Amino acid sequence: MKRRDSVWFPISLLATSDVVLTTQIYHMKMGWTQGIDWLGFLAVTLIGGWLRKSQSVRKIAIAAVAGPTVFFLMSNFGVWLGGHGAHLYPHTWQGLVACYIGASPFYRNSLLSTAVYTALLFGFDEIYRRRRADAGHVVHAS
């Protein structure tokens, strides 16, 4: 995909599926803070786009930590600001900190799952590339 399309396309699919699932399947109301989650996913998409031109273990590791971290910070800020958990946390600095602490198990799980899937996907891709390169250099004896 073109760079532009690789950003708007997945975000629009995510937003559309969120609207359909939330309103039609779960029969819940969409809050204005849902847009903060979509901005978080946009940030993750842009972080992934940073890997388009060149990949290294260092860059992949940075992106694998940056993506979940940015999404965690943004989405939980939305919860504290007025999302589904807003009534749980006062609109004070202490309330924001409590919101982040309360969500820390989700952050841990997000980091762990991202690490596992990053290792699997990029690892399998590297194995595939090496096997493909090796197959291209095979000398066939007659």
The first five atom37 places (N, CA, C, CB, O) and aatype in JSON, in Angstrom:
{
  "aatype": [12, 11, 1, 1, 3, 15, 19, 17, 13, 14, 9, 15, 10, 10, 0, 16, 15, 3, 19, 19, 10, 16, 16, 5, 9, 18, 8, 12, 11, 12, 7, 17, 16, 5, 7, 9, 3, 17, 10, 7, 13, 10, 0, 19, 16, 10, 9, 7, 7, 17, 10, 1, 11, 15, 5, 15, 19, 1, 11, 9, 0, 9, 0, 0, 19, 0, 7, 14, 16, 19, 13, 13, 10, 12, 15, 2, 13, 7, 19, 17, 10, 7, 7, 8, 7, 0, 8, 10, 18, 14, 8, 16, 17, 5, 7, 10, 19, 0, 4, 18, 9, 7, 0, 15, 14, 13, 18, 1, 2, 15, 10, 10, 15, 16, 0, 19, 18, 16, 0, 10, 10, 13, 7, 13, 3, 6, 9, 18, 1, 1, 1, 1, 0, 3, 0, 7, 8, 19, 19, 8, 0, 15],
  "atom_mask": [
    [1, 1, 1, 1, 1],
    [1, 1, 1, 1, 1],
    [1, 1, 1, 1, 1],
    [1, 1, 1, 1, 1],
    [1, 1, 1, 1, 1],
    [1, 1, 1, 1, 1],
    [1, 1, 1, 1, 1],
    [1, 1, 1, 1, 1],
    [1, 1, 1, 1, 1],
    [1, 1, 1, 1, 1],
    [1, 1, 1, 1, 1],
    [1, 1, 1, 1, 1],
    [1, 1, 1, 1, 1],
    [1, 1, 1, 1, 1],
    [1, 1, 1, 1, 1],
    [1, 1, 1, 1, 1],
    [1, 1, 1, 1, 1],
    [1, 1, 1, 1, 1],
    [1, 1, 1, 1, 1],
    [1, 1, 1, 1, 1],
    [1, 1, 1, 1, 1],
    [1, 1, 1, 1, 1],
    [1, 1, 1, 1, 1],
    [1, 1, 1, 1, 1],
    [1, 1, 1, 1, 1],
    [1, 1, 1, 1, 1],
    [1, 1, 1, 1, 1],
    [1, 1, 1, 1, 1],
    [1, 1, 1, 1, 1],
    [1, 1, 1, 1, 1],
    [1, 1, 1, 0, 1],
    [1, 1, 1, 1, 1],
    [1, 1, 1, 1, 1],
    [1, 1, 1, 1, 1],
    [1, 1, 1, 0, 1],
    [1, 1, 1, 1, 1],
    [1, 1, 1, 1, 1],
    [1, 1, 1, 1, 1],
    [1, 1, 1, 1, 1],
    [1, 1, 1, 0, 1],
    [1, 1, 1, 1, 1],
    [1, 1, 1, 1, 1],
    [1, 1, 1, 1, 1],
    [1, 1, 1, 1, 1],
    [1, 1, 1, 1, 1],
    [1, 1, 1, 1, 1],
    [1, 1, 1, 1, 1],
    [1, 1, 1, 0, 1],
    [1, 1, 1, 0, 1],
    [1, 1, 1, 1, 1],
    [1, 1, 1, 1, 1],
    [1, 1, 1, 1, 1],
    [1, 1, 1, 1, 1],
    [1, 1, 1, 1, 1],
    [1, 1, 1, 1, 1],
    [1, 1, 1, 1, 1],
    [1, 1, 1, 1, 1],
    [1, 1, 1, 1, 1],
    [1, 1, 1, 1, 1],
    [1, 1, 1, 1, 1],
    [1, 1, 1, 1, 1],
    [1, 1, 1, 1, 1],
    [1, 1, 1, 1, 1],
    [1, 1, 1, 1, 1],
    [1, 1, 1, 1, 1],
    [1, 1, 1, 1, 1],
    [1, 1, 1, 0, 1],
    [1, 1, 1, 1, 1],
    [1, 1, 1, 1, 1],
    [1, 1, 1, 1, 1],
    [1, 1, 1, 1, 1],
    [1, 1, 1, 1, 1],
    [1, 1, 1, 1, 1],
    [1, 1, 1, 1, 1],
    [1, 1, 1, 1, 1],
    [1, 1, 1, 1, 1],
    [1, 1, 1, 1, 1],
    [1, 1, 1, 0, 1],
    [1, 1, 1, 1, 1],
    [1, 1, 1, 1, 1],
    [1, 1, 1, 1, 1],
    [1, 1, 1, 0, 1],
    [1, 1, 1, 0, 1],
    [1, 1, 1, 1, 1],
    [1, 1, 1, 0, 1],
    [1, 1, 1, 1, 1],
    [1, 1, 1, 1, 1],
    [1, 1, 1, 1, 1],
    [1, 1, 1, 1, 1],
    [1, 1, 1, 1, 1],
    [1, 1, 1, 1, 1],
    [1, 1, 1, 1, 1],
    [1, 1, 1, 1, 1],
    [1, 1, 1, 1, 1],
    [1, 1, 1, 0, 1],
    [1, 1, 1, 1, 1],
    [1, 1, 1, 1, 1],
    [1, 1, 1, 1, 1],
    [1, 1, 1, 1, 1],
    [1, 1, 1, 1, 1],
    [1, 1, 1, 1, 1],
    [1, 1, 1, 0, 1],
    [1, 1, 1, 1, 1],
    [1, 1, 1, 1, 1],
    [1, 1, 1, 1, 1],
    [1, 1, 1, 1, 1],
    [1, 1, 1, 1, 1],
    [1, 1, 1, 1, 1],
    [1, 1, 1, 1, 1],
    [1, 1, 1, 1, 1],
    [1, 1, 1, 1, 1],
    [1, 1, 1, 1, 1],
    [1, 1, 1, 1, 1],
    [1, 1, 1, 1, 1],
    [1, 1, 1, 1, 1],
    [1, 1, 1, 1, 1],
    [1, 1, 1, 1, 1],
    [1, 1, 1, 1, 1],
    [1, 1, 1, 1, 1],
    [1, 1, 1, 1, 1],
    [1, 1, 1, 1, 1],
    [1, 1, 1, 1, 1],
    [1, 1, 1, 0, 1],
    [1, 1, 1, 1, 1],
    [1, 1, 1, 1, 1],
    [1, 1, 1, 1, 1],
    [1, 1, 1, 1, 1],
    [1, 1, 1, 1, 1],
    [1, 1, 1, 1, 1],
    [1, 1, 1, 1, 1],
    [1, 1, 1, 1, 1],
    [1, 1, 1, 1, 1],
    [1, 1, 1, 1, 1],
    [1, 1, 1, 1, 1],
    [1, 1, 1, 1, 1],
    [1, 1, 1, 0, 1],
    [1, 1, 1, 1, 1],
    [1, 1, 1, 1, 1],
    [1, 1, 1, 1, 1],
    [1, 1, 1, 1, 1],
    [1, 1, 1, 1, 1],
    [1, 1, 1, 1, 1]
  ],
  "atom_positions": [
    [[0.83, -1.19, 0.0], [0.0, 0.0, 0.0], [0.88, 1.25, 0.0], [-0.95, 0.0, 1.22], [2.0, 1.25, 0.5]],
    [[0.34, 2.29, -0.56], [1.02, 3.58, -0.46], [1.01, 4.0, 1.01], [0.33, 4.66, -1.37], [0.13, 3.59, 1.77]],
    [[1.98, 4.8, 1.39], [2.1, 5.24, 2.79], [0.79, 5.87, 3.28], [3.25, 6.24, 2.94], [0.33, 5.56, 4.38]],
    [[0.21, 6.73, 2.48], [-1.03, 7.4, 2.88], [-2.13, 6.38, 3.14], [-1.47, 8.4, 1.79], [-2.85, 6.48, 4.13]],
    [[-2.26, 5.41, 2.25], [-3.32, 4.4, 2.38], [-3.06, 3.46, 3.55], [-3.44, 3.6, 1.1], [-4.0, 2.94, 4.15]],
    [[-1.8, 3.24, 3.87], [-1.48, 2.33, 4.98], [-1.81, 2.95, 6.32], [-0.02, 1.93, 4.93], [-1.76, 2.27, 7.34]],
    [[-2.13, 4.23, 6.34], [-2.54, 4.9, 7.58], [-4.06, 5.0, 7.66], [-1.9, 6.3, 7.67], [-4.65, 4.52, 8.63]],
    [[-4.69, 5.6, 6.68], [-6.13, 5.85, 6.79], [-6.94, 4.56, 6.68], [-6.58, 6.83, 5.73], [-7.98, 4.44, 7.33]],
    [[-6.5, 3.6, 5.88], [-7.29, 2.4, 5.64], [-7.49, 1.56, 6.91], [-6.62, 1.55, 4.57], [-8.63, 1.26, 7.25]],
    [[-6.41, 1.17, 7.63], [-6.65, 0.39, 8.85], [-7.39, 1.17, 9.94], [-5.34, -0.11, 9.4], [-8.17, 0.59, 10.69]],
    [[-7.14, 2.47, 10.03], [-7.82, 3.26, 11.05], [-9.31, 3.38, 10.74], [-7.19, 4.67, 11.17], [-10.14, 3.31, 11.64]],
    [[-9.65, 3.57, 9.47], [-11.08, 3.65, 9.11], [-11.77, 2.31, 9.32], [-11.24, 4.11, 7.65], [-12.93, 2.28, 9.75]],
    [[-11.09, 1.2, 9.03], [-11.67, -0.12, 9.3], [-11.88, -0.33, 10.79], [-10.78, -1.23, 8.74], [-12.92, -0.84, 11.21]],
    [[-10.9, 0.06, 11.58], [-11.01, -0.07, 13.03], [-12.17, 0.77, 13.56], [-9.71, 0.34, 13.71], [-12.97, 0.29, 14.36]],
    [[-12.26, 2.02, 13.13], [-13.33, 2.9, 13.59], [-14.69, 2.37, 13.18], [-13.13, 4.32, 13.04], [-15.63, 2.38, 13.98]],
    [[-14.81, 1.91, 11.95], [-16.08, 1.36, 11.48], [-16.48, 0.13, 12.28], [-16.0, 1.0, 9.99], [-17.63, 0.0, 12.69]],
    [[-15.52, -0.78, 12.51], [-15.86, -1.97, 13.29], [-16.19, -1.62, 14.73], [-14.7, -2.97, 13.25], [-17.06, -2.26, 15.33]],
    [[-15.53, -0.62, 15.3], [-15.86, -0.17, 16.66], [-17.3, 0.35, 16.73], [-14.89, 0.93, 17.11], [-18.04, 0.01, 17.64]],
    [[-17.67, 1.16, 15.76], [-19.02, 1.72, 15.75], [-20.05, 0.6, 15.61], [-19.18, 2.75, 14.59], [-21.03, 0.57, 16.35]],
    [[-19.84, -0.31, 14.67], [-20.8, -1.4, 14.45], [-20.89, -2.31, 15.68], [-20.39, -2.22, 13.21], [-21.98, -2.61, 16.16]],
    [[-19.73, -2.74, 16.18], [-19.75, -3.63, 17.34], [-20.36, -2.96, 18.56], [-18.35, -4.09, 17.66], [-21.2, -3.55, 19.25]],
    [[-19.95, -1.73, 18.84], [-20.43, -1.04, 20.03], [-21.92, -0.75, 19.96], [-19.66, 0.25, 20.22], [-22.66, -1.01, 20.92]],
    [[-22.37, -0.21, 18.84], [-23.77, 0.22, 18.77], [-24.73, -0.88, 18.34], [-23.89, 1.37, 17.82], [-25.86, -0.92, 18.83]],
    [[-24.32, -1.76, 17.45], [-25.24, -2.76, 16.9], [-25.16, -4.11, 17.62], [-24.96, -2.95, 15.43], [-26.19, -4.74, 17.85]],
    [[-23.99, -4.55, 17.96], [-23.83, -5.86, 18.59], [-23.98, -5.77, 20.1], [-22.47, -6.45, 18.23], [-24.74, -6.53, 20.7]],
    [[-23.25, -4.83, 20.73], [-23.28, -4.7, 22.19], [-24.34, -3.73, 22.69], [-21.93, -4.27, 22.69], [-24.58, -3.65, 23.89]],
    [[-24.97, -2.99, 21.79], [-26.03, -2.04, 22.12], [-25.6, -1.04, 23.2], [-27.28, -2.78, 22.58], [-26.33, -0.77, 24.16]],
    [[-24.4, -0.53, 23.02], [-23.87, 0.49, 23.93], [-23.77, 1.81, 23.18], [-22.48, 0.06, 24.51], [-23.83, 1.86, 21.95]],
    [[-23.6, 2.88, 23.94], [-23.42, 4.19, 23.33], [-21.94, 4.45, 23.11], [-24.05, 5.3, 24.2], [-21.08, 4.03, 23.89]],
    [[-21.67, 5.17, 22.04], [-20.29, 5.59, 21.75], [-20.06, 6.91, 22.48], [-20.04, 5.75, 20.19], [-20.88, 7.83, 22.4]],
    [[-18.96, 6.99, 23.19], [-18.6, 8.23, 23.86], [-17.65, 9.05, 23.01], [0.0, 0.0, 0.0], [-16.99, 8.53, 22.11]],
    [[-17.58, 10.33, 23.3], [-16.71, 11.21, 22.53], [-15.24, 10.84, 22.74], [-16.95, 12.67, 22.91], [-14.4, 11.17, 21.9]],
    [[-14.94, 10.17, 23.85], [-13.54, 9.81, 24.1], [-13.08, 8.62, 23.26], [-13.34, 9.5, 25.57], [-11.89, 8.3, 23.25]],
    [[-14.0, 7.98, 22.56], [-13.61, 6.88, 21.68], [-12.61, 7.37, 20.63], [-14.84, 6.27, 20.99], [-11.74, 6.63, 20.19]],
    [[-12.76, 8.62, 20.25], [-11.83, 9.22, 19.29], [-10.4, 9.24, 19.81], [0.0, 0.0, 0.0], [-9.46, 9.18, 19.01]],
    [[-10.22, 9.31, 21.12], [-8.88, 9.28, 21.7], [-8.25, 7.9, 21.46], [-8.91, 9.6, 23.22], [-7.06, 7.81, 21.15]],
    [[-9.05, 6.84, 21.6], [-8.54, 5.5, 21.3], [-8.12, 5.39, 19.84], [-9.6, 4.43, 21.62], [-7.07, 4.82, 19.52]],
    [[-8.93, 5.94, 18.95], [-8.59, 5.9, 17.52], [-7.31, 6.68, 17.23], [-9.76, 6.46, 16.67], [-6.5, 6.28, 16.39]],
    [[-7.14, 7.79, 17.94], [-5.88, 8.54, 17.79], [-4.71, 7.71, 18.31], [-5.96, 9.89, 18.55], [-3.61, 7.77, 17.75]],
    [[-4.94, 6.94, 19.36], [-3.91, 6.03, 19.86], [-3.53, 4.99, 18.84], [0.0, 0.0, 0.0], [-2.35, 4.7, 18.65]],
    [[-4.54, 4.42, 18.17], [-4.26, 3.45, 17.1], [-3.56, 4.12, 15.92], [-5.56, 2.78, 16.63], [-2.7, 3.52, 15.28]],
    [[-3.93, 5.36, 15.65], [-3.24, 6.11, 14.59], [-1.76, 6.27, 14.95], [-3.9, 7.5, 14.39], [-0.89, 6.1, 14.09]],
    [[-1.48, 6.59, 16.19], [-0.1, 6.72, 16.64], [0.66, 5.41, 16.46], [-0.04, 7.18, 18.11], [1.81, 5.4, 16.02]],
    [[0.02, 4.3, 16.82], [0.65, 2.98, 16.65], [0.91, 2.71, 15.17], [-0.25, 1.87, 17.26], [1.96, 2.17, 14.82]],
    [[-0.04, 3.06, 14.32], [0.14, 2.88, 12.88], [1.32, 3.69, 12.37], [-1.15, 3.29, 12.12], [2.11, 3.21, 11.56]],
    [[1.45, 4.92, 12.85], [2.57, 5.76, 12.43], [3.9, 5.2, 12.95], [2.37, 7.2, 12.94], [4.92, 5.28, 12.26]],
    [[3.9, 4.66, 14.15], [5.11, 4.03, 14.68], [5.49, 2.84, 13.79], [4.91, 3.57, 16.16], [6.67, 2.66, 13.47]],
    [[4.51, 2.04, 13.4], [4.77, 0.92, 12.5], [5.27, 1.4, 11.14], [0.0, 0.0, 0.0], [6.12, 0.75, 10.53]],
    [[4.76, 2.53, 10.68], [5.2, 3.1, 9.41], [6.66, 3.52, 9.44], [0.0, 0.0, 0.0], [7.32, 3.57, 8.4]],
    [[7.15, 3.81, 10.62], [8.56, 4.17, 10.8], [9.46, 3.01, 10.37], [8.84, 4.55, 12.28], [10.62, 3.23, 10.02]],
    [[8.94, 1.79, 10.4], [9.72, 0.61, 10.03], [9.66, 0.29, 8.54], [9.24, -0.59, 10.81], [10.31, -0.65, 8.08]],
    [[8.9, 1.05, 7.78], [8.7, 0.73, 6.36], [9.99, 0.7, 5.55], [7.77, 1.73, 5.74], [10.22, -0.24, 4.78]],
    [[10.82, 1.7, 5.72], [11.99, 1.83, 4.86], [13.16, 0.97, 5.32], [12.42, 3.27, 4.8], [13.9, 0.44, 4.49]],
    [[13.34, 0.84, 6.6], [14.45, 0.02, 7.09], [14.07, -0.62, 8.42], [15.74, 0.88, 7.24], [13.37, -0.04, 9.24]],
    [[14.56, -1.82, 8.59], [14.3, -2.56, 9.81], [15.61, -3.04, 10.39], [13.34, -3.74, 9.55], [16.52, -3.48, 9.68]],
    [[15.69, -2.95, 11.69], [16.82, -3.52, 12.42], [16.24, -4.03, 13.73], [17.99, -2.46, 12.65], [15.13, -3.66, 14.11]],
    [[16.98, -4.87, 14.4], [16.5, -5.39, 15.68], [16.23, -4.23, 16.63], [17.53, -6.38, 16.3], [15.23, -4.23, 17.36]],
    [[17.11, -3.24, 16.63], [16.95, -2.08, 17.52], [15.67, -1.3, 17.19], [18.17, -1.15, 17.4], [14.89, -0.98, 18.1]],
    [[15.44, -0.99, 15.92], [14.25, -0.25, 15.53], [12.98, -1.03, 15.82], [14.31, 0.11, 14.05], [11.98, -0.46, 16.28]],
    [[13.0, -2.32, 15.57], [11.83, -3.15, 15.83], [11.54, -3.2, 17.33], [12.04, -4.59, 15.27], [10.39, -3.13, 17.75]],
    [[12.58, -3.32, 18.14], [12.41, -3.35, 19.6], [11.85, -2.02, 20.11], [13.74, -3.66, 20.3], [10.96, -2.0, 20.96]],
    [[12.36, -0.92, 19.58], [11.85, 0.41, 19.98], [10.38, 0.53, 19.62], [12.67, 1.54, 19.29], [9.58, 0.98, 20.44]],
    [[10.02, 0.13, 18.41], [8.62, 0.22, 17.97], [7.73, -0.71, 18.8], [8.5, -0.14, 16.47], [6.59, -0.36, 19.11]],
    [[8.25, -1.88, 19.17], [7.47, -2.85, 19.95], [7.19, -2.34, 21.37], [8.21, -4.18, 20.02], [6.21, -2.76, 21.98]],
    [[8.02, -1.46, 21.88], [7.77, -0.86, 23.19], [6.97, 0.44, 23.03], [9.1, -0.59, 23.93], [6.07, 0.72, 23.81]],
    [[7.31, 1.23, 22.02], [6.67, 2.53, 21.82], [5.18, 2.39, 21.5], [7.36, 3.28, 20.7], [4.37, 3.16, 22.01]],
    [[4.81, 1.42, 20.66], [3.41, 1.27, 20.27], [2.48, 1.04, 21.46], [0.0, 0.0, 0.0], [1.56, 1.83, 21.66]],
    [[2.7, -0.01, 22.24], [1.82, -0.24, 23.39], [1.89, 0.89, 24.43], [2.18, -1.55, 24.06], [0.89, 1.19, 25.09]],
    [[3.07, 1.51, 24.56], [3.21, 2.58, 25.56], [2.39, 3.8, 25.16], [4.68, 2.97, 25.72], [1.67, 4.35, 25.98]],
    [[2.51, 4.21, 23.91], [1.74, 5.37, 23.44], [0.24, 5.08, 23.54], [2.12, 5.73, 21.98], [-0.53, 5.93, 23.99]],
    [[-0.17, 3.88, 23.11], [-1.59, 3.56, 23.18], [-2.07, 3.52, 24.63], [-1.87, 2.21, 22.51], [-3.15, 4.03, 24.93]],
    [[-1.3, 2.95, 25.52], [-1.66, 2.9, 26.95], [-1.84, 4.3, 27.51], [-0.58, 2.15, 27.76], [-2.84, 4.59, 28.17]],
    [[-0.87, 5.17, 27.24], [-0.95, 6.54, 27.76], [-2.15, 7.29, 27.2], [0.33, 7.31, 27.44], [-2.86, 7.96, 27.95]],
    [[-2.38, 7.17, 25.91], [-3.49, 7.9, 25.29], [-4.85, 7.34, 25.69], [-3.36, 7.87, 23.78], [-5.75, 8.09, 26.08]],
    [[-5.02, 6.04, 25.62], [-6.34, 5.45, 25.89], [-6.74, 5.63, 27.35], [-6.34, 3.97, 25.53], [-7.9, 5.89, 27.64]],
    [[-5.8, 5.49, 28.26], [-6.15, 5.65, 29.66], [-6.33, 7.11, 30.05], [-5.09, 5.03, 30.54], [-7.05, 7.43, 30.99]],
    [[-5.68, 8.0, 29.32], [-5.98, 9.42, 29.49], [-7.43, 9.68, 29.11], [-5.02, 10.31, 28.64], [-8.13, 10.44, 29.77]],
    [[-7.89, 9.03, 28.04], [-9.29, 9.15, 27.63], [-10.24, 8.58, 28.66], [0.0, 0.0, 0.0], [-11.31, 9.15, 28.89]],
    [[-9.88, 7.48, 29.28], [-10.71, 6.91, 30.34], [-10.83, 7.9, 31.49], [-10.12, 5.56, 30.85], [-11.92, 8.16, 31.98]],
    [[-9.7, 8.45, 31.91], [-9.7, 9.41, 33.01], [-10.46, 10.68, 32.64], [-8.27, 9.75, 33.41], [-11.16, 11.26, 33.47]],
    [[-10.31, 11.11, 31.39], [-10.92, 12.35, 30.94], [-12.43, 12.28, 30.86], [-10.37, 12.72, 29.59], [-13.11, 13.28, 31.12]],
    [[-12.96, 11.14, 30.52], [-14.41, 11.08, 30.4], [-14.93, 9.8, 29.82], [0.0, 0.0, 0.0], [-16.11, 9.7, 29.47]],
    [[-14.08, 8.8, 29.71], [-14.49, 7.53, 29.14], [-15.26, 6.69, 30.14], [0.0, 0.0, 0.0], [-15.77, 7.19, 31.14]],
    [[-15.34, 5.39, 29.86], [-16.16, 4.48, 30.66], [-15.77, 4.43, 32.14], [-16.07, 3.1, 30.09], [-16.61, 4.11, 32.97]],
    [[-14.54, 4.74, 32.48], [-14.11, 4.68, 33.87], [-14.01, 6.04, 34.53], [0.0, 0.0, 0.0], [-13.45, 6.16, 35.62]],
    [[-14.55, 7.08, 33.88], [-14.38, 8.44, 34.37], [-14.94, 8.63, 35.78], [-15.04, 9.41, 33.43], [-14.39, 9.4, 36.57]],
    [[-16.01, 7.95, 36.08], [-16.6, 8.11, 37.42], [-15.74, 7.45, 38.5], [-18.01, 7.51, 37.45], [-15.96, 7.7, 39.68]],
    [[-14.79, 6.64, 38.12], [-13.91, 5.97, 39.09], [-12.75, 6.85, 39.53], [-13.38, 4.68, 38.49], [-12.22, 6.67, 40.63]],
    [[-12.36, 7.8, 38.69], [-11.15, 8.57, 38.95], [-11.46, 10.06, 38.96], [-10.07, 8.25, 37.9], [-12.01, 10.59, 38.0]],
    [[-11.1, 10.75, 40.05], [-11.33, 12.2, 40.08], [-10.44, 12.91, 39.07], [-11.08, 12.76, 41.5], [-9.36, 12.43, 38.73]],
    [[-10.9, 14.04, 38.6], [-10.15, 14.81, 37.62], [-9.07, 15.65, 38.3], [-11.08, 15.72, 36.8], [-9.09, 16.88, 38.29]],
    [[-8.14, 14.92, 38.9], [-6.98, 15.51, 39.55], [-5.75, 14.75, 39.08], [-7.12, 15.47, 41.12], [-5.86, 13.7, 38.44]],
    [[-4.57, 15.28, 39.41], [-3.34, 14.58, 39.08], [-3.33, 13.2, 39.73], [-2.11, 15.39, 39.54], [-2.94, 12.22, 39.1]],
    [[-3.78, 13.11, 40.98], [-3.82, 11.84, 41.68], [-4.8, 10.87, 41.01], [-4.21, 12.05, 43.13], [-4.55, 9.67, 40.96]],
    [[-5.9, 11.39, 40.49], [-6.87, 10.56, 39.78], [-6.29, 10.0, 38.5], [0.0, 0.0, 0.0], [-6.54, 8.84, 38.15]],
    [[-5.52, 10.82, 37.78], [-4.88, 10.36, 36.55], [-3.86, 9.27, 36.86], [-4.2, 11.53, 35.81], [-3.8, 8.25, 36.17]],
    [[-3.07, 9.48, 37.89], [-2.07, 8.48, 38.29], [-2.78, 7.19, 38.71], [-1.19, 9.01, 39.45], [-2.34, 6.1, 38.34]],
    [[-3.86, 7.31, 39.47], [-4.62, 6.13, 39.89], [-5.19, 5.38, 38.68], [-5.76, 6.53, 40.85], [-5.24, 4.15, 38.68]],
    [[-5.61, 6.12, 37.67], [-6.13, 5.5, 36.45], [-5.05, 4.69, 35.75], [-6.69, 6.57, 35.5], [-5.28, 3.56, 35.32]],
    [[-3.85, 5.27, 35.65], [-2.74, 4.55, 35.02], [-2.33, 3.33, 35.85], [-1.54, 5.49, 34.82], [-2.03, 2.27, 35.29]],
    [[-2.31, 3.48, 37.15], [-1.96, 2.34, 38.01], [-3.01, 1.25, 37.88], [-1.83, 2.79, 39.48], [-2.67, 0.07, 37.79]],
    [[-4.29, 1.64, 37.86], [-5.36, 0.66, 37.72], [-5.3, -0.1, 36.4], [0.0, 0.0, 0.0], [-5.72, -1.26, 36.32]],
    [[-4.79, 0.54, 35.38], [-4.72, -0.08, 34.05], [-3.38, -0.77, 33.8], [-4.96, 0.96, 32.98], [-3.19, -1.35, 32.73]],
    [[-2.47, -0.72, 34.75], [-1.14, -1.28, 34.52], [-1.14, -2.77, 34.16], [-0.29, -1.07, 35.74], [-0.27, -3.18, 33.39]],
    [[-2.05, -3.61, 34.67], [-2.05, -5.01, 34.2], [-2.33, -5.12, 32.7], [-3.09, -5.82, 34.97], [-1.78, -6.0, 32.04]],
    [[-3.16, -4.25, 32.17], [-3.43, -4.26, 30.73], [-2.19, -3.86, 29.95], [-4.61, -3.32, 30.4], [-1.9, -4.4, 28.89]],
    [[-1.45, -2.89, 30.49], [-0.22, -2.45, 29.85], [0.8, -3.59, 29.83], [0.36, -1.22, 30.57], [1.43, -3.84, 28.8]],
    [[0.97, -4.26, 30.95], [1.9, -5.39, 31.03], [1.54, -6.44, 29.99], [1.89, -6.0, 32.45], [2.4, -6.93, 29.26]],
    [[0.24, -6.8, 29.92], [-0.2, -7.8, 28.95], [0.01, -7.34, 27.51], [-1.66, -8.13, 29.18], [0.34, -8.14, 26.64]],
    [[-0.19, -6.06, 27.27], [0.01, -5.51, 25.94], [1.49, -5.58, 25.54], [-0.48, -4.06, 25.88], [1.81, -5.94, 24.41]],
    [[2.37, -5.24, 26.47], [3.8, -5.33, 26.19], [4.22, -6.78, 25.93], [4.61, -4.74, 27.35], [4.97, -7.06, 25.0]],
    [[3.73, -7.69, 26.76], [4.09, -9.11, 26.6], [3.59, -9.66, 25.27], [3.53, -9.93, 27.76], [4.34, -10.33, 24.55]],
    [[2.33, -9.39, 24.96], [1.79, -9.93, 23.71], [2.48, -9.29, 22.5], [0.28, -9.69, 23.64], [2.72, -9.97, 21.5]],
    [[2.79, -8.02, 22.58], [3.5, -7.36, 21.49], [4.89, -7.97, 21.32], [3.61, -5.85, 21.74], [5.34, -8.19, 20.19]],
    [[5.58, -8.25, 22.41], [6.91, -8.86, 22.33], [6.83, -10.24, 21.67], [7.53, -8.98, 23.73], [7.65, -10.56, 20.81]],
    [[5.85, -11.04, 22.07], [5.72, -12.38, 21.51], [5.39, -12.32, 20.02], [4.62, -13.17, 22.26], [6.05, -12.97, 19.21]],
    [[4.39, -11.53, 19.66], [4.0, -11.46, 18.25], [5.06, -10.79, 17.39], [2.69, -10.71, 18.11], [5.25, -11.17, 16.24]],
    [[5.76, -9.81, 17.93], [6.84, -9.18, 17.17], [7.94, -10.19, 16.88], [7.41, -7.96, 17.94], [8.43, -10.28, 15.76]],
    [[8.31, -10.94, 17.9], [9.36, -11.96, 17.71], [8.91, -13.01, 16.69], [9.7, -12.65, 19.05], [9.68, -13.4, 15.82]],
    [[7.67, -13.46, 16.8], [7.17, -14.47, 15.87], [7.09, -13.94, 14.44], [5.8, -14.96, 16.31], [7.62, -14.56, 13.51]],
    [[6.43, -12.82, 14.26], [6.22, -12.3, 12.91], [7.52, -11.87, 12.23], [5.26, -11.14, 12.95], [7.77, -12.24, 11.08]],
    [[8.33, -11.09, 12.93], [9.59, -10.66, 12.32], [10.58, -11.82, 12.23], [10.2, -9.5, 13.12], [11.38, -11.88, 11.3]],
    [[10.53, -12.73, 13.2], [11.4, -13.91, 13.14], [11.06, -14.8, 11.96], [0.0, 0.0, 0.0], [11.95, -15.22, 11.23]],
    [[9.77, -15.1, 11.78], [9.37, -15.92, 10.64], [9.68, -15.23, 9.32], [7.88, -16.25, 10.72], [10.07, -15.87, 8.34]],
    [[9.5, -13.92, 9.28], [9.83, -13.17, 8.07], [11.31, -13.29, 7.75], [9.42, -11.69, 8.22], [11.69, -13.47, 6.6]],
    [[12.15, -13.18, 8.75], [13.6, -13.28, 8.54], [13.98, -14.69, 8.09], [14.35, -12.92, 9.83], [14.82, -14.85, 7.2]],
    [[13.39, -15.71, 8.7], [13.65, -17.09, 8.29], [13.24, -17.28, 6.83], [12.9, -18.1, 9.2], [13.98, -17.88, 6.05]],
    [[12.07, -16.78, 6.47], [11.58, -16.89, 5.09], [12.54, -16.2, 4.12], [10.18, -16.27, 4.97], [12.89, -16.77, 3.09]],
    [[12.96, -15.0, 4.45], [13.86, -14.25, 3.58], [15.2, -14.99, 3.39], [14.12, -12.85, 4.15], [15.73, -15.06, 2.28]],
    [[15.72, -15.54, 4.47], [17.01, -16.25, 4.37], [16.87, -17.52, 3.54], [17.53, -16.6, 5.77], [17.73, -17.82, 2.71]],
    [[15.8, -18.26, 3.75], [15.59, -19.47, 2.95], [15.39, -19.15, 1.49], [14.39, -20.26, 3.48], [15.88, -19.85, 0.6]],
    [[14.68, -18.09, 1.24], [14.45, -17.66, -0.14], [15.76, -17.22, -0.79], [13.42, -16.52, -0.19], [16.01, -17.54, -1.96]],
    [[16.58, -16.5, -0.04], [17.87, -16.06, -0.57], [18.78, -17.26, -0.81], [18.54, -15.06, 0.38], [19.49, -17.33, -1.82]],
    [[18.77, -18.22, 0.13], [19.61, -19.42, -0.03], [19.15, -20.23, -1.24], [19.56, -20.29, 1.24], [19.98, -20.77, -1.97]],
    [[17.84, -20.32, -1.45], [17.31, -21.09, -2.59], [17.71, -20.43, -3.9], [15.77, -21.21, -2.5], [17.89, -21.13, -4.91]],
    [[17.86, -19.13, -3.91], [18.25, -18.43, -5.13], [19.7, -18.63, -5.48], [0.0, 0.0, 0.0], [20.09, -18.38, -6.63]],
    [[20.51, -19.06, -4.55], [21.94, -19.25, -4.78], [22.32, -20.73, -4.92], [22.74, -18.63, -3.65], [23.51, -21.06, -4.95]],
    [[21.34, -21.6, -5.01], [21.62, -23.02, -5.14], [22.12, -23.3, -6.55], [20.36, -23.86, -4.8], [21.51, -22.87, -7.53]],
    [[23.2, -24.03, -6.65], [23.75, -24.43, -7.94], [23.21, -25.81, -8.25], [25.32, -24.41, -7.95], [23.39, -26.74, -7.46]],
    [[22.56, -25.94, -9.38], [22.0, -27.23, -9.77], [23.02, -28.01, -10.58], [20.7, -27.04, -10.57], [23.5, -27.54, -11.61]],
    [[23.34, -29.19, -10.11], [24.3, -30.04, -10.83], [23.53, -30.92, -11.81], [25.14, -30.92, -9.84], [22.43, -31.39, -11.51]],
    [[24.12, -31.13, -12.96], [23.46, -31.97, -13.98], [23.95, -33.38, -13.89], [23.69, -31.41, -15.39], [23.52, -34.24, -14.66]]
  ]
}
